[in-house]
Amino acid sequence: METTQQNNDEMEIDLLELFHVLWSKALVILLSTAAVGLAAMLVTQVFLTPQYQSTTKMYILTQQNNETVTSSDLQASEQLTQDCAAMIQSRQVAESVISQLGLDISAEELLSKVTVTTSTNTRIITIDVQDEDPYLACETANALRTIAADTIQNVMNIEAANVFEEANLPENPVSPSTMRNTLIGAILGFVIAVAAILISYLMNDTIRTSDDVERYLHLSTLGTIPLAEGEVKNKKKNKAKRMR
């Protein structure tokens, strides 16, 4: 019991020392946090290209042979909507959009800008297109929806793929987020500063006080001999010479 209690006391003292070390370097941690956060903000605003997102929606109208709709019909309709969403992101549709708009990019590059989502228990498909040019993002979204609708009707057994919502002309960029990147940079700066301080402290095995002698060497000290003023000055001079 006594050994366990002693170990717990030593752990509390160590944690308390670490806290005091960090507190003594609070200004360094604060400056590191602010510097890295500011750097992240400047990189975001100066070097990263804003991306605009335009959104359009289409409604898949399936053929119904019966007047009553069963749960199996709804499930089949939802599966059909998923198939339509996959077809929108096909290479054939992308190449048709590139040809219509005269874009100088590959089908893979175009599809990397496109996100297609479907709402649960509905036949509405949402198409999001991101680009650094808001007008091009809007034109691409509309062209993608129109060409995809024709392709879906020709390939799949559906009645129509109607326009539910025209693509909007985005006014504000969706990325990059200056606030988010600044916050991430500040957190990163804080973590780096704390880690550097703790590693430097834990790796420093220099014995400075009599308490360090008792703790690390397990020896008791009989007393301490203070240095005279002249010895302190000579010690500083010798240290300066060695640094040169």
LINNOR-V27105 format. One record per helix or strand. SS is the DSSP state (A for helix, B for strand). FROM is the first residue (numbers start at 1). TO is the last residue. Records with the same first field share a line. If there is no record, write none. Layout:
SS->FROM-TO / FROM-TO
This chain:
A->2-24 / 26-46 / 71-88 / 91-101 / 107-112 / 134-155 / 178-203 / 210-217 / 229-243
B->51-62 / 114-118 / 124-131 / 158-165 / 175-175
